[in-house]
Amino acid sequence: MKVCTAVDETSGEEWQGCVGSFTKLWDEDDIEYDPQTTAAVVCVEKGARDELRNLLAEAGIPQQQIATWDY
């Protein structure tokens, strides 16, 4: 299992994870995965949910393997 934590910005606070959007993290991280056995659990701003779902759908990850909640 690979867990990637990311925030849009740190507001000057110390942060050990990635900084930037989920899309940026997905593009920059050389993730090897099998779409049929990969799941995504993401907390995302309501306005970015569709973009996130489209990105994961393009990667072949089935909708039932994607869990999101808004903040």
PDB file of N, CA, C, O and CB in Angstrom:
ATOM      1  N   MET A   1       0.846  -1.160   0.000  1.00  0.00           N
ATOM      2  CA  MET A   1       0.000   0.000   0.000  1.00  0.00           C
ATOM      3  C   MET A   1       0.898   1.231   0.000  1.00  0.00           C
ATOM      4  O   MET A   1       1.918   1.275   0.688  1.00  0.00           O
ATOM      5  CB  MET A   1      -0.966  -0.007   1.214  1.00  0.00           C
ATOM      6  N   LYS A   2       0.508   2.211  -0.769  1.00  0.00           N
ATOM      7  CA  LYS A   2       1.224   3.479  -0.787  1.00  0.00           C
ATOM      8  C   LYS A   2       0.248   4.567  -0.380  1.00  0.00           C
ATOM      9  O   LYS A   2      -0.831   4.692  -0.959  1.00  0.00           O
ATOM     10  CB  LYS A   2       1.846   3.771  -2.192  1.00  0.00           C
ATOM     11  N   VAL A   3       0.627   5.349   0.611  1.00  0.00           N
ATOM     12  CA  VAL A   3      -0.192   6.451   1.084  1.00  0.00           C
ATOM     13  C   VAL A   3       0.545   7.746   0.772  1.00  0.00           C
ATOM     14  O   VAL A   3       1.703   7.919   1.150  1.00  0.00           O
ATOM     15  CB  VAL A   3      -0.498   6.324   2.611  1.00  0.00           C
ATOM     16  N   CYS A   4      -0.140   8.658   0.076  1.00  0.00           N
ATOM     17  CA  CYS A   4       0.434   9.965  -0.254  1.00  0.00           C
ATOM     18  C   CYS A   4      -0.438  11.031   0.381  1.00  0.00           C
ATOM     19  O   CYS A   4      -1.632  11.122   0.094  1.00  0.00           O
ATOM     20  CB  CYS A   4       0.544  10.175  -1.806  1.00  0.00           C
ATOM     21  N   THR A   5       0.158  11.833   1.238  1.00  0.00           N
ATOM     22  CA  THR A   5      -0.584  12.931   1.845  1.00  0.00           C
ATOM     23  C   THR A   5      -0.156  14.222   1.176  1.00  0.00           C
ATOM     24  O   THR A   5       1.024  14.432   0.897  1.00  0.00           O
ATOM     25  CB  THR A   5      -0.352  12.995   3.383  1.00  0.00           C
ATOM     26  N   ALA A   6      -1.130  15.086   0.921  1.00  0.00           N
ATOM     27  CA  ALA A   6      -0.830  16.345   0.249  1.00  0.00           C
ATOM     28  C   ALA A   6      -1.789  17.419   0.743  1.00  0.00           C
ATOM     29  O   ALA A   6      -2.931  17.131   1.102  1.00  0.00           O
ATOM     30  CB  ALA A   6      -0.924  16.191  -1.291  1.00  0.00           C
ATOM     31  N   VAL A   7      -1.320  18.641   0.758  1.00  0.00           N
ATOM     32  CA  VAL A   7      -2.142  19.806   1.051  1.00  0.00           C
ATOM     33  C   VAL A   7      -1.884  20.838  -0.040  1.00  0.00           C
ATOM     34  O   VAL A   7      -0.821  20.844  -0.661  1.00  0.00           O
ATOM     35  CB  VAL A   7      -1.831  20.388   2.476  1.00  0.00           C
ATOM     36  N   ASP A   8      -2.863  21.711  -0.269  1.00  0.00           N
ATOM     37  CA  ASP A   8      -2.693  22.747  -1.290  1.00  0.00           C
ATOM     38  C   ASP A   8      -1.590  23.731  -0.910  1.00  0.00           C
ATOM     39  O   ASP A   8      -0.794  24.147  -1.752  1.00  0.00           O
ATOM     40  CB  ASP A   8      -4.008  23.497  -1.508  1.00  0.00           C
ATOM     41  N   GLU A   9      -1.556  24.093   0.362  1.00  0.00           N
ATOM     42  CA  GLU A   9      -0.539  25.020   0.851  1.00  0.00           C
ATOM     43  C   GLU A   9      -0.295  24.768   2.326  1.00  0.00           C
ATOM     44  O   GLU A   9      -1.132  24.177   3.009  1.00  0.00           O
ATOM     45  CB  GLU A   9      -0.962  26.487   0.613  1.00  0.00           C
ATOM     46  N   THR A  10       0.849  25.214   2.816  1.00  0.00           N
ATOM     47  CA  THR A  10       1.196  24.967   4.216  1.00  0.00           C
ATOM     48  C   THR A  10       0.996  26.171   5.111  1.00  0.00           C
ATOM     49  O   THR A  10       1.052  26.034   6.334  1.00  0.00           O
ATOM     50  CB  THR A  10       2.614  24.521   4.313  1.00  0.00           C
ATOM     51  N   SER A  11       0.766  27.332   4.556  1.00  0.00           N
ATOM     52  CA  SER A  11       0.583  28.565   5.335  1.00  0.00           C
ATOM     53  C   SER A  11       1.750  28.788   6.281  1.00  0.00           C
ATOM     54  O   SER A  11       1.565  29.304   7.384  1.00  0.00           O
ATOM     55  CB  SER A  11      -0.730  28.515   6.127  1.00  0.00           C
ATOM     56  N   GLY A  12       2.943  28.406   5.863  1.00  0.00           N
ATOM     57  CA  GLY A  12       4.138  28.614   6.661  1.00  0.00           C
ATOM     58  C   GLY A  12       4.381  27.562   7.724  1.00  0.00           C
ATOM     59  O   GLY A  12       5.406  27.601   8.404  1.00  0.00           O
ATOM     60  N   GLU A  13       3.458  26.621   7.884  1.00  0.00           N
ATOM     61  CA  GLU A  13       3.620  25.571   8.883  1.00  0.00           C
ATOM     62  C   GLU A  13       4.489  24.454   8.319  1.00  0.00           C
ATOM     63  O   GLU A  13       4.541  24.244   7.107  1.00  0.00           O
ATOM     64  CB  GLU A  13       2.248  25.021   9.330  1.00  0.00           C
ATOM     65  N   GLU A  14       5.176  23.735   9.220  1.00  0.00           N
ATOM     66  CA  GLU A  14       6.000  22.611   8.796  1.00  0.00           C
ATOM     67  C   GLU A  14       5.086  21.468   8.350  1.00  0.00           C
ATOM     68  O   GLU A  14       4.110  21.145   9.028  1.00  0.00           O
ATOM     69  CB  GLU A  14       6.953  22.151   9.944  1.00  0.00           C
ATOM     70  N   TRP A  15       5.408  20.857   7.203  1.00  0.00           N
ATOM     71  CA  TRP A  15       4.586  19.775   6.642  1.00  0.00           C
ATOM     72  C   TRP A  15       5.513  18.765   6.000  1.00  0.00           C
ATOM     73  O   TRP A  15       6.410  19.142   5.246  1.00  0.00           O
ATOM     74  CB  TRP A  15       3.542  20.318   5.604  1.00  0.00           C
ATOM     75  N   GLN A  16       5.311  17.482   6.286  1.00  0.00           N
ATOM     76  CA  GLN A  16       6.176  16.428   5.770  1.00  0.00           C
ATOM     77  C   GLN A  16       5.672  15.831   4.458  1.00  0.00           C
ATOM     78  O   GLN A  16       6.430  15.161   3.756  1.00  0.00           O
ATOM     79  CB  GLN A  16       6.314  15.338   6.796  1.00  0.00           C
ATOM     80  N   GLY A  17       4.403  16.064   4.117  1.00  0.00           N
ATOM     81  CA  GLY A  17       3.842  15.492   2.895  1.00  0.00           C
ATOM     82  C   GLY A  17       4.096  16.375   1.687  1.00  0.00           C
ATOM     83  O   GLY A  17       4.907  17.301   1.736  1.00  0.00           O
ATOM     84  N   CYS A  18       3.396  16.080   0.607  1.00  0.00           N
ATOM     85  CA  CYS A  18       3.505  16.853  -0.628  1.00  0.00           C
ATOM     86  C   CYS A  18       2.670  18.120  -0.524  1.00  0.00           C
ATOM     87  O   CYS A  18       1.658  18.158   0.176  1.00  0.00           O
ATOM     88  CB  CYS A  18       3.058  16.013  -1.843  1.00  0.00           C
ATOM     89  N   VAL A  19       3.108  19.155  -1.229  1.00  0.00           N
ATOM     90  CA  VAL A  19       2.365  20.405  -1.281  1.00  0.00           C
ATOM     91  C   VAL A  19       1.932  20.621  -2.721  1.00  0.00           C
ATOM     92  O   VAL A  19       2.756  20.616  -3.636  1.00  0.00           O
ATOM     93  CB  VAL A  19       3.221  21.609  -0.754  1.00  0.00           C
ATOM     94  N   GLY A  20       0.643  20.808  -2.915  1.00  0.00           N
ATOM     95  CA  GLY A  20       0.096  21.029  -4.246  1.00  0.00           C
ATOM     96  C   GLY A  20      -1.197  20.259  -4.417  1.00  0.00           C
ATOM     97  O   GLY A  20      -1.648  19.573  -3.500  1.00  0.00           O
ATOM     98  N   SER A  21      -1.787  20.373  -5.583  1.00  0.00           N
ATOM     99  CA  SER A  21      -3.071  19.729  -5.847  1.00  0.00           C
ATOM    100  C   SER A  21      -2.906  18.222  -6.040  1.00  0.00           C
ATOM    101  O   SER A  21      -1.806  17.724  -6.277  1.00  0.00           O
ATOM    102  CB  SER A  21      -3.730  20.347  -7.081  1.00  0.00           C
ATOM    103  N   PHE A  22      -4.023  17.516  -5.932  1.00  0.00           N
ATOM    104  CA  PHE A  22      -4.012  16.076  -6.178  1.00  0.00           C
ATOM    105  C   PHE A  22      -3.538  15.802  -7.604  1.00  0.00           C
ATOM    106  O   PHE A  22      -2.778  14.863  -7.842  1.00  0.00           O
ATOM    107  CB  PHE A  22      -5.420  15.465  -5.942  1.00  0.00           C
ATOM    108  N   THR A  23      -3.984  16.616  -8.539  1.00  0.00           N
ATOM    109  CA  THR A  23      -3.584  16.443  -9.940  1.00  0.00           C
ATOM    110  C   THR A  23      -2.073  16.568 -10.084  1.00  0.00           C
ATOM    111  O   THR A  23      -1.448  15.773 -10.785  1.00  0.00           O
ATOM    112  CB  THR A  23      -4.290  17.476 -10.840  1.00  0.00           C
ATOM    113  N   LYS A  24      -1.488  17.557  -9.429  1.00  0.00           N
ATOM    114  CA  LYS A  24      -0.033  17.744  -9.484  1.00  0.00           C
ATOM    115  C   LYS A  24       0.676  16.540  -8.870  1.00  0.00           C
ATOM    116  O   LYS A  24       1.649  16.037  -9.432  1.00  0.00           O
ATOM    117  CB  LYS A  24       0.382  19.046  -8.749  1.00  0.00           C
ATOM    118  N   LEU A  25       0.191  16.080  -7.722  1.00  0.00           N
ATOM    119  CA  LEU A  25       0.780  14.916  -7.062  1.00  0.00           C
ATOM    120  C   LEU A  25       0.700  13.700  -7.976  1.00  0.00           C
ATOM    121  O   LEU A  25       1.680  12.971  -8.121  1.00  0.00           O
ATOM    122  CB  LEU A  25       0.070  14.629  -5.721  1.00  0.00           C
ATOM    123  N   TRP A  26      -0.448  13.477  -8.589  1.00  0.00           N
ATOM    124  CA  TRP A  26      -0.660  12.329  -9.477  1.00  0.00           C
ATOM    125  C   TRP A  26       0.304  12.405 -10.659  1.00  0.00           C
ATOM    126  O   TRP A  26       0.899  11.397 -11.041  1.00  0.00           O
ATOM    127  CB  TRP A  26      -2.132  12.280  -9.978  1.00  0.00           C
ATOM    128  N   ASP A  27       0.461  13.597 -11.241  1.00  0.00           N
ATOM    129  CA  ASP A  27       1.329  13.764 -12.410  1.00  0.00           C
ATOM    130  C   ASP A  27       2.814  13.614 -12.069  1.00  0.00           C
ATOM    131  O   ASP A  27       3.580  13.067 -12.863  1.00  0.00           O
ATOM    132  CB  ASP A  27       1.088  15.124 -13.039  1.00  0.00           C
ATOM    133  N   GLU A  28       3.221  14.096 -10.893  1.00  0.00           N
ATOM    134  CA  GLU A  28       4.640  14.104 -10.541  1.00  0.00           C
ATOM    135  C   GLU A  28       5.125  12.799  -9.928  1.00  0.00           C
ATOM    136  O   GLU A  28       6.304  12.464 -10.048  1.00  0.00           O
ATOM    137  CB  GLU A  28       4.913  15.220  -9.592  1.00  0.00           C
ATOM    138  N   ASP A  29       4.246  12.063  -9.278  1.00  0.00           N
ATOM    139  CA  ASP A  29       4.640  10.817  -8.626  1.00  0.00           C
ATOM    140  C   ASP A  29       4.568   9.691  -9.651  1.00  0.00           C
ATOM    141  O   ASP A  29       3.545   9.515 -10.312  1.00  0.00           O
ATOM    142  CB  ASP A  29       3.732  10.510  -7.390  1.00  0.00           C
ATOM    143  N   ASP A  30       5.630   8.944  -9.781  1.00  0.00           N
ATOM    144  CA  ASP A  30       5.671   7.851 -10.743  1.00  0.00           C
ATOM    145  C   ASP A  30       5.030   6.620 -10.107  1.00  0.00           C
ATOM    146  O   ASP A  30       5.716   5.679  -9.706  1.00  0.00           O
ATOM    147  CB  ASP A  30       7.137   7.553 -11.194  1.00  0.00           C
ATOM    148  N   ILE A  31       3.704   6.648 -10.024  1.00  0.00           N
ATOM    149  CA  ILE A  31       2.955   5.596  -9.352  1.00  0.00           C
ATOM    150  C   ILE A  31       2.701   4.450 -10.325  1.00  0.00           C
ATOM    151  O   ILE A  31       2.147   4.648 -11.406  1.00  0.00           O
ATOM    152  CB  ILE A  31       1.621   6.142  -8.790  1.00  0.00           C
ATOM    153  N   GLU A  32       3.112   3.257  -9.927  1.00  0.00           N
ATOM    154  CA  GLU A  32       2.775   2.059 -10.688  1.00  0.00           C
ATOM    155  C   GLU A  32       1.571   1.430  -9.998  1.00  0.00           C
ATOM    156  O   GLU A  32       1.581   1.224  -8.784  1.00  0.00           O
ATOM    157  CB  GLU A  32       3.995   1.049 -10.776  1.00  0.00           C
ATOM    158  N   TYR A  33       0.537   1.128 -10.774  1.00  0.00           N
ATOM    159  CA  TYR A  33      -0.677   0.601 -10.175  1.00  0.00           C
ATOM    160  C   TYR A  33      -1.445  -0.254 -11.178  1.00  0.00           C
ATOM    161  O   TYR A  33      -1.272  -0.134 -12.391  1.00  0.00           O
ATOM    162  CB  TYR A  33      -1.556   1.742  -9.662  1.00  0.00           C
ATOM    163  N   ASP A  34      -2.288  -1.107 -10.642  1.00  0.00           N
ATOM    164  CA  ASP A  34      -3.232  -1.888 -11.426  1.00  0.00           C
ATOM    165  C   ASP A  34      -4.602  -1.276 -11.149  1.00  0.00           C
ATOM    166  O   ASP A  34      -5.074  -1.340 -10.014  1.00  0.00           O
ATOM    167  CB  ASP A  34      -3.181  -3.441 -11.061  1.00  0.00           C
ATOM    168  N   PRO A  35      -5.250  -0.687 -12.147  1.00  0.00           N
ATOM    169  CA  PRO A  35      -6.526  -0.014 -11.912  1.00  0.00           C
ATOM    170  C   PRO A  35      -7.584  -0.883 -11.229  1.00  0.00           C
ATOM    171  O   PRO A  35      -8.427  -0.361 -10.500  1.00  0.00           O
ATOM    172  CB  PRO A  35      -7.067   0.476 -13.209  1.00  0.00           C
ATOM    173  N   GLN A  36      -7.554  -2.176 -11.448  1.00  0.00           N
ATOM    174  CA  GLN A  36      -8.570  -3.045 -10.859  1.00  0.00           C
ATOM    175  C   GLN A  36      -8.334  -3.304  -9.371  1.00  0.00           C
ATOM    176  O   GLN A  36      -9.255  -3.716  -8.667  1.00  0.00           O
ATOM    177  CB  GLN A  36      -8.610  -4.360 -11.602  1.00  0.00           C
ATOM    178  N   THR A  37      -7.123  -3.070  -8.888  1.00  0.00           N
ATOM    179  CA  THR A  37      -6.830  -3.304  -7.471  1.00  0.00           C
ATOM    180  C   THR A  37      -6.423  -2.031  -6.745  1.00  0.00           C
ATOM    181  O   THR A  37      -5.966  -2.088  -5.603  1.00  0.00           O
ATOM    182  CB  THR A  37      -5.733  -4.338  -7.332  1.00  0.00           C
ATOM    183  N   THR A  38      -6.583  -0.887  -7.393  1.00  0.00           N
ATOM    184  CA  THR A  38      -6.212   0.395  -6.804  1.00  0.00           C
ATOM    185  C   THR A  38      -7.457   1.120  -6.320  1.00  0.00           C
ATOM    186  O   THR A  38      -8.485   1.123  -6.996  1.00  0.00           O
ATOM    187  CB  THR A  38      -5.440   1.262  -7.817  1.00  0.00           C
ATOM    188  N   ALA A  39      -7.360   1.731  -5.155  1.00  0.00           N
ATOM    189  CA  ALA A  39      -8.448   2.541  -4.612  1.00  0.00           C
ATOM    190  C   ALA A  39      -7.882   3.909  -4.251  1.00  0.00           C
ATOM    191  O   ALA A  39      -6.689   4.051  -3.985  1.00  0.00           O
ATOM    192  CB  ALA A  39      -9.110   1.855  -3.364  1.00  0.00           C
ATOM    193  N   ALA A  40      -8.751   4.906  -4.246  1.00  0.00           N
ATOM    194  CA  ALA A  40      -8.355   6.252  -3.851  1.00  0.00           C
ATOM    195  C   ALA A  40      -9.327   6.764  -2.804  1.00  0.00           C
ATOM    196  O   ALA A  40     -10.544   6.673  -2.970  1.00  0.00           O
ATOM    197  CB  ALA A  40      -8.307   7.205  -5.074  1.00  0.00           C
ATOM    198  N   VAL A  41      -8.779   7.301  -1.726  1.00  0.00           N
ATOM    199  CA  VAL A  41      -9.565   7.918  -0.668  1.00  0.00           C
ATOM    200  C   VAL A  41      -9.057   9.346  -0.553  1.00  0.00           C
ATOM    201  O   VAL A  41      -7.907   9.574  -0.177  1.00  0.00           O
ATOM    202  CB  VAL A  41      -9.448   7.131   0.708  1.00  0.00           C
ATOM    203  N   VAL A  42      -9.921  10.314  -0.880  1.00  0.00           N
ATOM    204  CA  VAL A  42      -9.460  11.689  -0.996  1.00  0.00           C
ATOM    205  C   VAL A  42     -10.449  12.652  -0.349  1.00  0.00           C
ATOM    206  O   VAL A  42     -11.658  12.561  -0.565  1.00  0.00           O
ATOM    207  CB  VAL A  42      -9.248  12.056  -2.463  1.00  0.00           C
ATOM    208  N   CYS A  43      -9.919  13.571   0.445  1.00  0.00           N
ATOM    209  CA  CYS A  43     -10.687  14.692   0.967  1.00  0.00           C
ATOM    210  C   CYS A  43     -10.385  15.871   0.045  1.00  0.00           C
ATOM    211  O   CYS A  43      -9.230  16.274  -0.093  1.00  0.00           O
ATOM    212  CB  CYS A  43     -10.327  15.011   2.487  1.00  0.00           C
ATOM    213  N   VAL A  44     -11.412  16.418  -0.579  1.00  0.00           N
ATOM    214  CA  VAL A  44     -11.208  17.406  -1.626  1.00  0.00           C
ATOM    215  C   VAL A  44     -12.251  18.518  -1.515  1.00  0.00           C
ATOM    216  O   VAL A  44     -13.362  18.295  -1.035  1.00  0.00           O
ATOM    217  CB  VAL A  44     -11.271  16.743  -3.013  1.00  0.00           C
ATOM    218  N   GLU A  45     -11.877  19.715  -1.965  1.00  0.00           N
ATOM    219  CA  GLU A  45     -12.848  20.799  -2.019  1.00  0.00           C
ATOM    220  C   GLU A  45     -13.963  20.405  -2.976  1.00  0.00           C
ATOM    221  O   GLU A  45     -13.716  19.774  -4.003  1.00  0.00           O
ATOM    222  CB  GLU A  45     -12.179  22.134  -2.459  1.00  0.00           C
ATOM    223  N   LYS A  46     -15.167  20.772  -2.640  1.00  0.00           N
ATOM    224  CA  LYS A  46     -16.337  20.372  -3.418  1.00  0.00           C
ATOM    225  C   LYS A  46     -16.169  20.712  -4.904  1.00  0.00           C
ATOM    226  O   LYS A  46     -16.548  19.915  -5.762  1.00  0.00           O
ATOM    227  CB  LYS A  46     -17.593  21.050  -2.863  1.00  0.00           C
ATOM    228  N   GLY A  47     -15.612  21.874  -5.212  1.00  0.00           N
ATOM    229  CA  GLY A  47     -15.453  22.302  -6.592  1.00  0.00           C
ATOM    230  C   GLY A  47     -14.442  21.489  -7.381  1.00  0.00           C
ATOM    231  O   GLY A  47     -14.441  21.538  -8.611  1.00  0.00           O
ATOM    232  N   ALA A  48     -13.580  20.740  -6.702  1.00  0.00           N
ATOM    233  CA  ALA A  48     -12.543  19.960  -7.389  1.00  0.00           C
ATOM    234  C   ALA A  48     -12.909  18.480  -7.497  1.00  0.00           C
ATOM    235  O   ALA A  48     -12.160  17.700  -8.086  1.00  0.00           O
ATOM    236  CB  ALA A  48     -11.212  20.105  -6.659  1.00  0.00           C
ATOM    237  N   ARG A  49     -14.041  18.093  -6.939  1.00  0.00           N
ATOM    238  CA  ARG A  49     -14.416  16.674  -6.914  1.00  0.00           C
ATOM    239  C   ARG A  49     -14.556  16.090  -8.319  1.00  0.00           C
ATOM    240  O   ARG A  49     -14.063  14.991  -8.576  1.00  0.00           O
ATOM    241  CB  ARG A  49     -15.722  16.493  -6.153  1.00  0.00           C
ATOM    242  N   ASP A  50     -15.218  16.803  -9.233  1.00  0.00           N
ATOM    243  CA  ASP A  50     -15.407  16.281 -10.592  1.00  0.00           C
ATOM    244  C   ASP A  50     -14.083  16.127 -11.325  1.00  0.00           C
ATOM    245  O   ASP A  50     -13.876  15.142 -12.034  1.00  0.00           O
ATOM    246  CB  ASP A  50     -16.332  17.197 -11.388  1.00  0.00           C
ATOM    247  N   GLU A  51     -13.177  17.102 -11.159  1.00  0.00           N
ATOM    248  CA  GLU A  51     -11.852  17.013 -11.785  1.00  0.00           C
ATOM    249  C   GLU A  51     -11.103  15.783 -11.266  1.00  0.00           C
ATOM    250  O   GLU A  51     -10.466  15.065 -12.036  1.00  0.00           O
ATOM    251  CB  GLU A  51     -11.028  18.300 -11.510  1.00  0.00           C
ATOM    252  N   LEU A  52     -11.186  15.555  -9.976  1.00  0.00           N
ATOM    253  CA  LEU A  52     -10.536  14.392  -9.365  1.00  0.00           C
ATOM    254  C   LEU A  52     -11.117  13.094  -9.916  1.00  0.00           C
ATOM    255  O   LEU A  52     -10.371  12.197 -10.311  1.00  0.00           O
ATOM    256  CB  LEU A  52     -10.689  14.432  -7.835  1.00  0.00           C
ATOM    257  N   ARG A  53     -12.430  12.991  -9.942  1.00  0.00           N
ATOM    258  CA  ARG A  53     -13.072  11.778 -10.452  1.00  0.00           C
ATOM    259  C   ARG A  53     -12.715  11.536 -11.926  1.00  0.00           C
ATOM    260  O   ARG A  53     -12.496  10.394 -12.330  1.00  0.00           O
ATOM    261  CB  ARG A  53     -14.600  11.877 -10.287  1.00  0.00           C
ATOM    262  N   ASN A  54     -12.658  12.603 -12.724  1.00  0.00           N
ATOM    263  CA  ASN A  54     -12.280  12.460 -14.135  1.00  0.00           C
ATOM    264  C   ASN A  54     -10.849  11.959 -14.273  1.00  0.00           C
ATOM    265  O   ASN A  54     -10.574  11.094 -15.104  1.00  0.00           O
ATOM    266  CB  ASN A  54     -12.438  13.797 -14.872  1.00  0.00           C
ATOM    267  N   LEU A  55      -9.941  12.489 -13.470  1.00  0.00           N
ATOM    268  CA  LEU A  55      -8.542  12.070 -13.513  1.00  0.00           C
ATOM    269  C   LEU A  55      -8.418  10.582 -13.187  1.00  0.00           C
ATOM    270  O   LEU A  55      -7.708   9.850 -13.877  1.00  0.00           O
ATOM    271  CB  LEU A  55      -7.697  12.904 -12.530  1.00  0.00           C
ATOM    272  N   LEU A  56      -9.103  10.141 -12.149  1.00  0.00           N
ATOM    273  CA  LEU A  56      -9.037   8.738 -11.756  1.00  0.00           C
ATOM    274  C   LEU A  56      -9.744   7.835 -12.768  1.00  0.00           C
ATOM    275  O   LEU A  56      -9.305   6.709 -13.002  1.00  0.00           O
ATOM    276  CB  LEU A  56      -9.652   8.551 -10.372  1.00  0.00           C
ATOM    277  N   ALA A  57     -10.828   8.316 -13.366  1.00  0.00           N
ATOM    278  CA  ALA A  57     -11.515   7.535 -14.402  1.00  0.00           C
ATOM    279  C   ALA A  57     -10.608   7.355 -15.618  1.00  0.00           C
ATOM    280  O   ALA A  57     -10.559   6.271 -16.199  1.00  0.00           O
ATOM    281  CB  ALA A  57     -12.840   8.222 -14.818  1.00  0.00           C
ATOM    282  N   GLU A  58      -9.889   8.413 -16.004  1.00  0.00           N
ATOM    283  CA  GLU A  58      -8.947   8.320 -17.116  1.00  0.00           C
ATOM    284  C   GLU A  58      -7.828   7.333 -16.814  1.00  0.00           C
ATOM    285  O   GLU A  58      -7.258   6.734 -17.726  1.00  0.00           O
ATOM    286  CB  GLU A  58      -8.362   9.692 -17.430  1.00  0.00           C
ATOM    287  N   ALA A  59      -7.514   7.164 -15.528  1.00  0.00           N
ATOM    288  CA  ALA A  59      -6.482   6.210 -15.125  1.00  0.00           C
ATOM    289  C   ALA A  59      -7.035   4.788 -15.070  1.00  0.00           C
ATOM    290  O   ALA A  59      -6.295   3.837 -14.814  1.00  0.00           O
ATOM    291  CB  ALA A  59      -5.902   6.600 -13.764  1.00  0.00           C
ATOM    292  N   GLY A  60      -8.354   4.646 -15.315  1.00  0.00           N
ATOM    293  CA  GLY A  60      -8.965   3.322 -15.343  1.00  0.00           C
ATOM    294  C   GLY A  60      -9.421   2.796 -13.998  1.00  0.00           C
ATOM    295  O   GLY A  60      -9.788   1.626 -13.889  1.00  0.00           O
ATOM    296  N   ILE A  61      -9.408   3.633 -12.969  1.00  0.00           N
ATOM    297  CA  ILE A  61      -9.823   3.198 -11.639  1.00  0.00           C
ATOM    298  C   ILE A  61     -11.345   3.239 -11.563  1.00  0.00           C
ATOM    299  O   ILE A  61     -11.935   4.301 -11.763  1.00  0.00           O
ATOM    300  CB  ILE A  61      -9.184   4.091 -10.528  1.00  0.00           C
ATOM    301  N   PRO A  62     -11.997   2.108 -11.280  1.00  0.00           N
ATOM    302  CA  PRO A  62     -13.456   2.056 -11.236  1.00  0.00           C
ATOM    303  C   PRO A  62     -14.044   3.004 -10.180  1.00  0.00           C
ATOM    304  O   PRO A  62     -13.476   3.189  -9.104  1.00  0.00           O
ATOM    305  CB  PRO A  62     -13.909   0.632 -10.957  1.00  0.00           C
ATOM    306  N   GLN A  63     -15.188   3.593 -10.514  1.00  0.00           N
ATOM    307  CA  GLN A  63     -15.861   4.562  -9.653  1.00  0.00           C
ATOM    308  C   GLN A  63     -16.103   4.016  -8.246  1.00  0.00           C
ATOM    309  O   GLN A  63     -15.984   4.760  -7.272  1.00  0.00           O
ATOM    310  CB  GLN A  63     -17.182   4.978 -10.274  1.00  0.00           C
ATOM    311  N   GLN A  64     -16.438   2.736  -8.122  1.00  0.00           N
ATOM    312  CA  GLN A  64     -16.729   2.162  -6.811  1.00  0.00           C
ATOM    313  C   GLN A  64     -15.480   2.023  -5.933  1.00  0.00           C
ATOM    314  O   GLN A  64     -15.594   1.709  -4.748  1.00  0.00           O
ATOM    315  CB  GLN A  64     -17.382   0.807  -6.983  1.00  0.00           C
ATOM    316  N   GLN A  65     -14.295   2.254  -6.500  1.00  0.00           N
ATOM    317  CA  GLN A  65     -13.050   2.183  -5.741  1.00  0.00           C
ATOM    318  C   GLN A  65     -12.514   3.571  -5.381  1.00  0.00           C
ATOM    319  O   GLN A  65     -11.367   3.719  -4.960  1.00  0.00           O
ATOM    320  CB  GLN A  65     -12.004   1.417  -6.535  1.00  0.00           C
ATOM    321  N   ILE A  66     -13.375   4.592  -5.557  1.00  0.00           N
ATOM    322  CA  ILE A  66     -12.990   5.969  -5.249  1.00  0.00           C
ATOM    323  C   ILE A  66     -13.916   6.493  -4.153  1.00  0.00           C
ATOM    324  O   ILE A  66     -15.136   6.514  -4.318  1.00  0.00           O
ATOM    325  CB  ILE A  66     -13.056   6.879  -6.526  1.00  0.00           C
ATOM    326  N   ALA A  67     -13.328   6.913  -3.038  1.00  0.00           N
ATOM    327  CA  ALA A  67     -14.095   7.503  -1.943  1.00  0.00           C
ATOM    328  C   ALA A  67     -13.623   8.934  -1.762  1.00  0.00           C
ATOM    329  O   ALA A  67     -12.430   9.186  -1.595  1.00  0.00           O
ATOM    330  CB  ALA A  67     -13.934   6.682  -0.617  1.00  0.00           C
ATOM    331  N   THR A  68     -14.564   9.874  -1.797  1.00  0.00           N
ATOM    332  CA  THR A  68     -14.215  11.282  -1.572  1.00  0.00           C
ATOM    333  C   THR A  68     -15.149  11.863  -0.525  1.00  0.00           C
ATOM    334  O   THR A  68     -16.274  11.400  -0.340  1.00  0.00           O
ATOM    335  CB  THR A  68     -14.295  12.103  -2.894  1.00  0.00           C
ATOM    336  N   TRP A  69     -14.665  12.869   0.142  1.00  0.00           N
ATOM    337  CA  TRP A  69     -15.524  13.676   0.990  1.00  0.00           C
ATOM    338  C   TRP A  69     -15.058  15.102   0.874  1.00  0.00           C
ATOM    339  O   TRP A  69     -13.878  15.373   0.650  1.00  0.00           O
ATOM    340  CB  TRP A  69     -15.504  13.191   2.467  1.00  0.00           C
ATOM    341  N   ASP A  70     -16.003  16.017   1.030  1.00  0.00           N
ATOM    342  CA  ASP A  70     -15.729  17.446   0.867  1.00  0.00           C
ATOM    343  C   ASP A  70     -15.303  18.063   2.187  1.00  0.00           C
ATOM    344  O   ASP A  70     -15.669  17.602   3.268  1.00  0.00           O
ATOM    345  CB  ASP A  70     -16.960  18.177   0.318  1.00  0.00           C
ATOM    346  N   TYR A  71     -14.524  19.113   2.059  1.00  0.00           N
ATOM    347  CA  TYR A  71     -14.207  19.906   3.251  1.00  0.00           C
ATOM    348  C   TYR A  71     -14.518  21.337   2.989  1.00  0.00           C
ATOM    349  O   TYR A  71     -14.325  22.181   3.864  1.00  0.00           O
ATOM    350  CB  TYR A  71     -12.744  19.751   3.661  1.00  0.00           C
TER     351      TYR A  71
END
